[in-house]
Amino acid sequence: MAQLSDWRSSDVYTDAERLIIEYGERMTITGQSVDDEFFAKMQEYFSESEIVEITAGIAMENFRSKFNAPLKISAQGFCSVP
Protein backbone atom coordinates (compact mmCIF):
# COMPACT_ATOMS: atom_id res chain seq x y z
CA MET A 1 0.00 0.00 0.00
CA ALA A 2 2.87 2.38 0.71
CA GLN A 3 3.75 2.48 -2.99
CA LEU A 4 0.21 2.66 -4.33
CA SER A 5 0.52 6.28 -5.40
CA ASP A 6 3.50 5.24 -7.58
CA TRP A 7 1.90 2.06 -8.91
CA ARG A 8 2.97 2.72 -12.51
CA SER A 9 6.68 2.82 -11.68
CA SER A 10 6.88 0.73 -8.50
CA ASP A 11 8.45 -2.71 -8.81
CA VAL A 12 6.29 -4.22 -6.07
CA TYR A 13 3.26 -4.77 -8.33
CA THR A 14 2.82 -7.51 -10.90
CA ASP A 15 1.44 -6.76 -14.36
CA ALA A 16 -1.92 -8.21 -13.28
CA GLU A 17 -2.00 -6.02 -10.16
CA ARG A 18 -1.15 -2.93 -12.22
CA LEU A 19 -4.00 -3.79 -14.57
CA ILE A 20 -6.45 -4.01 -11.66
CA ILE A 21 -5.28 -0.66 -10.29
CA GLU A 22 -5.67 0.95 -13.71
CA TYR A 23 -9.10 -0.66 -14.04
CA GLY A 24 -10.07 0.87 -10.71
CA GLU A 25 -8.92 4.29 -11.87
CA ARG A 26 -10.82 3.94 -15.14
CA MET A 27 -13.96 2.99 -13.22
CA THR A 28 -13.58 5.76 -10.66
CA ILE A 29 -12.12 8.87 -12.29
CA THR A 30 -14.58 11.01 -14.24
CA GLY A 31 -13.64 11.22 -17.90
CA GLN A 32 -11.89 7.87 -18.00
CA SER A 33 -13.46 4.77 -19.47
CA VAL A 34 -13.01 1.06 -19.97
CA ASP A 35 -12.81 0.65 -23.72
CA ASP A 36 -12.76 -2.61 -25.66
CA GLU A 37 -8.96 -2.58 -25.97
CA PHE A 38 -8.47 -2.29 -22.22
CA PHE A 39 -11.12 -4.93 -21.54
CA ALA A 40 -9.27 -7.28 -23.91
CA LYS A 41 -6.13 -6.78 -21.78
CA MET A 42 -8.15 -7.73 -18.70
CA GLN A 43 -9.25 -10.92 -20.44
CA GLU A 44 -5.61 -11.88 -21.00
CA TYR A 45 -5.13 -12.13 -17.23
CA PHE A 46 -8.56 -12.86 -15.78
CA SER A 47 -11.53 -15.09 -16.49
CA GLU A 48 -14.99 -13.63 -17.00
CA SER A 49 -16.03 -14.49 -13.45
CA GLU A 50 -12.83 -12.96 -12.04
CA ILE A 51 -13.48 -9.73 -13.97
CA VAL A 52 -17.01 -9.61 -12.57
CA GLU A 53 -15.66 -10.09 -9.03
CA ILE A 54 -12.96 -7.43 -9.50
CA THR A 55 -15.56 -5.04 -10.94
CA ALA A 56 -17.92 -5.64 -8.02
CA GLY A 57 -15.14 -4.98 -5.50
CA ILE A 58 -14.15 -1.71 -7.13
CA ALA A 59 -17.79 -0.64 -7.48
CA MET A 60 -18.42 -1.39 -3.80
CA GLU A 61 -15.48 0.77 -2.73
CA ASN A 62 -16.76 3.57 -4.97
CA PHE A 63 -20.19 3.18 -3.37
CA ARG A 64 -18.70 3.37 0.11
CA SER A 65 -16.75 6.51 -0.68
CA LYS A 66 -19.85 8.23 -2.06
CA PHE A 67 -22.06 6.96 0.77
CA ASN A 68 -19.75 7.80 3.67
CA ALA A 69 -18.79 11.36 2.70
CA PRO A 70 -22.18 13.08 3.02
CA LEU A 71 -22.88 11.22 6.26
CA LYS A 72 -19.50 12.32 7.60
CA ILE A 73 -18.42 8.77 8.31
CA SER A 74 -14.69 9.09 8.78
CA ALA A 75 -11.96 6.69 7.80
CA GLN A 76 -10.98 4.14 10.39
CA GLY A 77 -7.25 4.83 9.99
CA PHE A 78 -6.34 1.62 8.19
CA CYS A 79 -4.80 3.41 5.22
CA SER A 80 -2.66 6.53 5.15
CA VAL A 81 -2.82 7.11 1.38
CA PRO A 82 -3.57 10.82 0.87
Secondary structure as UniProt FT lines:
FT   TURN            2..3
FT   HELIX           4..6
FT   TURN            7..9
FT   TURN            11..12
FT   HELIX           15..28
FT   TURN            30..31
FT   HELIX           36..45
FT   HELIX           48..68
FT   TURN            69..72
//
